[in-house]
Amino acid sequence: MPSRPVVTDEKLFCPFAGEHAYPGKDDLYQAHLLEQYKLYVESAQRISDRRQSSNSYFLAVNSALLAFVGYAFPKESTEYLWLLGLAGMTLSYLWYRIVRSYRDLNSAKFLVIGTIENRLPLRTFAAEWVAMGEGKNPRLYKPVTHVEIGVPWIFFALHVFVVVKTVPWHRL
C-alpha cells in the first residue's frame, strides 16, 4: 500500500505572504489564516454536497432504467432492451469512477485542512480523526465510501442481467 501523501508547510503557505509579511501584526495574520481556513472547510463541505447530489442522480437514473426494463419486459419486444442494459452498465461504471474521484478529492482536502490546523489553536479535524481510530478500527469508523463504491457495482450486475436476458441470442 502506498504511503499517505504529506502536505508540507512549504507547499501550502506562501513564503512571501507568511507571518513575516505581517510584522507586528500577528492578530491580522491569524485572522486571515482563520478566514481562509473557514473558506477551505466550506469548500470541502461543498464537495460532499456535490458528491451526494451526484449519487442521487445516478441512483435515480439507474433505478429508472431498471424500472422501465421491468415494465417493458413482459409487454413488449425485448429486441432493443439490451441497449438500455448497456447504457446502465456504462452509467454504473461512470458512477463508480465519480465516487472514487470525490473520495480522492476529499482525502486531499482533509490533508490540507490538517496542515492548516497545525497553525491554529485547535486541531479539530485531527482530533476527530484520532477519536475515530484513524480509520483503523471499523467499530469506530467505517468510511461511507466503502458502501458508496459497492452500490454502482450492484447496479452494474443488474444491468448485466438485463443484457443477458434481453439480447436476441438466437440472431447472433
C-alpha positions in Angstrom: 0.0 0.0 0.0 1.5 3.4 -0.9 2.4 5.7 1.9 0.0 8.5 2.7 0.9 11.8 1.0 2.0 14.7 3.1 1.2 18.3 2.7 4.1 20.4 3.9 4.1 23.9 5.1 6.4 24.8 2.2 3.8 23.6 -0.3 0.8 25.1 1.5 1.9 28.5 2.8 3.2 31.3 0.5 6.7 32.3 1.6 6.1 35.9 0.6 2.7 36.1 2.4 3.6 34.2 5.6 3.8 35.5 9.1 6.9 37.6 8.3 4.8 39.6 5.8 2.7 40.8 8.8 5.5 42.3 11.0 4.0 43.3 14.4 0.5 42.2 13.2 0.2 38.6 14.4 -3.6 39.2 15.1 -4.2 40.2 11.5 -2.2 37.2 10.2 -4.2 34.8 12.4 -7.5 36.4 11.3 -6.6 36.0 7.6 -5.4 32.4 8.3 -8.7 31.6 10.1 -10.8 33.2 7.4 -9.0 31.1 4.7 -9.4 28.0 6.8 -13.1 28.6 7.1 -13.4 29.1 3.4 -11.5 25.9 2.7 -13.5 23.8 5.2 -16.6 25.2 3.5 -15.3 24.1 0.1 -14.8 20.6 1.5 -18.4 20.6 2.6 -19.5 21.7 -0.9 -17.6 18.7 -2.4 -19.5 16.4 -0.1 -22.8 18.1 -1.1 -21.9 17.6 -4.8 -20.9 14.0 -4.1 -24.3 13.4 -2.6 -26.1 15.1 -5.5 -24.1 13.0 -7.9 -25.1 9.8 -6.1 -28.7 10.8 -6.0 -28.6 11.5 -9.8 -27.0 8.1 -10.7 -29.3 6.3 -8.3 -32.4 7.8 -9.9 -31.2 7.2 -13.5 -30.2 3.6 -12.8 -33.5 2.9 -11.0 -35.5 4.5 -13.8 -33.7 2.3 -16.4 -34.3 -0.9 -14.4 -37.9 0.1 -13.7 -38.5 0.8 -17.4 -37.0 -2.6 -18.4 -39.1 -4.3 -15.7 -42.2 -2.6 -17.1 -41.5 -3.2 -20.8 -40.0 -6.7 -20.5 -43.2 -8.8 -20.2 -45.2 -6.5 -22.5 -43.0 -5.5 -25.4 -40.5 -7.0 -27.7 -37.2 -7.2 -25.8 -35.3 -6.8 -29.0 -33.7 -3.5 -28.0 -33.9 -3.6 -24.2 -30.4 -4.9 -24.1 -29.3 -1.4 -25.2 -30.7 0.0 -22.0 -28.7 -2.6 -20.1 -25.5 -1.5 -21.9 -26.3 2.1 -21.1 -26.9 1.2 -17.5 -23.6 -0.6 -17.3 -21.8 2.4 -18.7 -23.6 4.7 -16.2 -22.8 2.4 -13.3 -19.1 2.4 -14.2 -19.0 6.2 -14.6 -20.8 6.4 -11.2 -18.1 4.2 -9.6 -15.4 6.4 -11.1 -17.0 9.6 -9.8 -17.4 8.2 -6.3 -13.7 7.3 -6.3 -12.8 10.8 -7.6 -14.8 12.5 -4.9 -13.2 10.2 -2.3 -9.7 11.2 -3.5 -10.5 14.9 -3.6 -12.0 14.8 -0.1 -8.9 12.9 1.2 -6.6 15.6 -0.3 -8.8 18.4 1.2 -8.5 16.9 4.6 -4.8 16.6 4.3 -4.7 20.3 3.6 -7.1 21.1 6.4 -4.8 19.2 8.8 -1.8 21.1 7.7 -3.6 24.5 8.2 -4.8 23.3 11.7 -1.1 23.0 12.7 -1.1 26.8 12.8 -4.4 27.2 14.6 -5.1 27.0 18.3 -7.3 23.9 17.9 -6.9 20.9 15.6 -10.5 19.7 15.5 -10.3 17.6 12.4 -7.1 15.9 13.5 -8.6 15.2 17.0 -11.8 13.8 15.4 -9.7 11.5 13.2 -7.8 10.3 16.3 -11.2 9.8 18.1 -12.3 7.7 15.2 -9.3 5.4 15.5 -7.7 7.0 12.4 -9.8 4.7 10.2 -8.1 1.5 11.6 -11.0 0.3 13.7 -14.2 -0.4 11.8 -16.2 -0.4 15.0 -15.3 3.3 15.5 -15.4 4.3 11.8 -16.2 2.7 8.5 -15.9 5.1 5.6 -19.1 5.7 3.8 -17.1 5.3 0.6 -16.9 1.6 1.2 -20.7 1.4 0.9 -20.9 4.0 -1.8 -18.4 2.2 -4.1 -20.4 -1.0 -3.9 -23.8 0.4 -5.0 -22.7 1.2 -8.6 -21.4 -2.4 -8.9 -24.8 -3.8 -7.7 -26.5 -1.8 -10.4 -23.8 -2.9 -12.9 -24.6 -6.5 -12.2 -28.4 -5.9 -12.5 -27.8 -4.3 -15.9 -25.6 -7.2 -17.0 -28.6 -9.4 -16.1 -30.8 -7.3 -18.3 -28.4 -7.6 -21.2 -28.1 -11.4 -20.8 -31.9 -11.8 -20.6 -32.7 -9.5 -23.5 -30.0 -9.8 -26.1 -31.6 -11.7 -29.0 -29.1 -14.6 -28.7 -30.8 -16.6 -31.4 -29.9 -14.0 -34.0 -26.2 -13.8 -33.1 
